[in-house]
Amino acid sequence: MFRSARIKLTGWYLLIIMSISLVFSLIIYQLIGGEMERGFRRVEMRFRAGELGIPLPRHFAFTEKISPQLVEDLRLAKKKLILDLLVVDGIIFGFSATAGYFLAGKTLRPIEKVMEEQKRFVADASHELRTPLTALKTSIEVALREKRITAKEAKSVLKSSLEDIAGLESLSNSLLKLARYQQGNGSLVFEPVNINKVAKNAFKKISPLAEKKRIRFRTRTSAISLQANEQSLEEMLVIFLDNAVKYTPKGGAVSLSAKSDKNSLVIKVKDTGIGISKEEIPHIFDRFYRVDQSRSRKRLRGDRLERSKSSALPAGRHGSSDGESAGGFGLGLSLAKRIIELHKGSVEVESTKGKGTTFTIKLPVKHS
């Protein structure tokens, strides 16, 4: 589709450029041709006047016709002019075709990228939605087929179904947030924000999980003020902290620091977790990408689904393991990066497999 559109756009570029080129060529031909004819008449008149010994004024007009010999010379000169103009137009055509094709590709590339992202987003979202829906449907169907279901078993089915519904709700909320941030920063209001306050609020939201896993949390922030959107900035910190806590084993440590560096605020979120391999680092901000697939929600739901199909009741689908607590839909870091981009900032990742990961976020203190 885009190849056809690129060729059509190139054709329009060529049509416009060649139309302009031909019009200019016609004007040039008329101007130069007329000037050549007047020049030939002057030459002939001066030649005749010289033969007769008649002096001529410097500026004079001619009304006489040119001799047949000069008419032939003029015709050949005009023919040569036409050929030269055609050669120039051919060069312009070739250059315009190449440049037009290149510019058409460059023009369509962002649109193609957006459409490819949209297609991939819809496909990934459909896949992520289908997995919990299938597990939910299967567990309910198995329960309905059971003729003698006890109240305890029914509660177990309902509990596991509620877990899947909660996951779907979380996914839909994440998708809505991502769509809102993808629209641009028009809806974000930037105002002076105290990073110390934002960091404390973010820590409060993830502290229950940190306490449950007995993770030591250290913070080194000061009352640095920057122009930002407080709500999205807090959401971004929650994502990084939550990610650090979830992928850090029990008894590990997570630290958050913020310091001023010239005109930027540098935030570091460091953990002693499982780490990320070098091959996976370039992809961690992609939507629906999860580093440790074995601990992902999708894998766990798949295991549950297999158990529910092979047993009378999905008895193993209730409760949460540490593995599932680390699971997710792979949208968190995508959201975080988008928030950073809307703040005109950047993020870097340093990680060692089995030792931990450090996210370094740089945000401008002021916005022009």
Secondary structure as UniProt FT lines:
FT   HELIX           2..52
FT   HELIX           68..145
FT   HELIX           151..182
FT   HELIX           185..187
FT   STRAND          191..194
FT   HELIX           195..212
FT   TURN            213..214
FT   STRAND          216..220
FT   STRAND          225..228
FT   HELIX           230..246
FT   TURN            250..251
FT   STRAND          253..261
FT   TURN            262..263
FT   STRAND          264..271
FT   TURN            278..280
FT   HELIX           281..283
FT   TURN            284..285
FT   TURN            287..288
FT   HELIX           293..295
FT   HELIX           297..310
FT   HELIX           315..317
FT   HELIX           322..325
FT   HELIX           332..342
FT   TURN            343..344
FT   STRAND          346..352
FT   TURN            353..355
FT   STRAND          356..364
//
